[in-house]
Amino acid sequence: MSLIPSEASKIEVAGATVDFFKLEEDGQSIYYFDTSKCGPPEPMVNAMCGLKLIKGTNSKLVMINHKAPGGLFSRLESNISYSIEEIDDFVKVTFTCDNSEPNNSNFAQKTQRV
């Protein structure tokens, strides 16, 4: 079962290790990628690549994963919002960018373990 719409077109995304897809819907771009069969750090790496696509736009990024990427959420600032939907054995995370606030997401910052 694929959670990526069949009418979405495959696109190239710099630095990505999985396929990305783009769908135009009601004048809005929606980007999709599936890391549900990938282990760390691939979900985080691909999410960071995908988030660059929606920076400063009204586009959406949809991540299909086996669980919610908790480590990623802690790196997002207030200009990136997300919603989580559980579907069978998958998690669908939809990211959007609020263009009224500056983009302060620090995708390069390393996490520190205490």
C-alpha positions, 0 to 999 in steps of 0.5 A, spaced: 500 500 500 502 506 497 500 512 501 503 517 495 498 518 490 499 515 483 498 521 480 504 525 483 511 525 479 517 523 481 522 529 482 530 530 484 531 532 490 539 534 492 541 530 498 535 525 498 536 518 499 529 516 497 525 518 491 521 524 492 514 526 488 510 532 487 503 533 486 500 540 484 493 540 487 489 547 487 495 551 486 499 548 491 505 543 491 505 537 495 511 534 496 512 526 498 517 521 500 517 515 504 522 512 509 518 507 512 523 502 510 529 506 512 533 506 518 536 512 522 539 517 519 535 516 513 528 519 515 532 525 518 536 526 512 530 526 507 526 530 511 531 535 512 532 535 504 524 536 503 523 541 508 528 545 504 523 545 498 517 548 502 521 554 505 518 560 504 512 557 500 505 555 501 507 548 499 506 542 503 511 536 505 508 529 506 513 524 510 511 517 510 515 513 516 514 507 520 514 512 527 513 519 528 520 523 527 521 525 534 528 528 533 526 532 527 520 535 531 525 538 536 529 542 531 523 545 528 522 553 529 515 556 530 515 557 522 514 550 521 508 546 523 506 539 522 500 534 523 501 527 524 496 522 522 497 514 524 495 510 518 495 502 519 503 501 520 505 507 518 505 515 520 504 520 515 507 527 517 505 533 514 509 539 514 507 546 512 511 553 513 508 559 515 511 565 511 509 570 516 515 568 520 522 568 519 525 561 518 529 559 524 529 552 523 536 549 524 537 543 520 545 543 521 545 543 528 547 537 532 543 534 537 547 533 544 546 527 548 546 529 556 
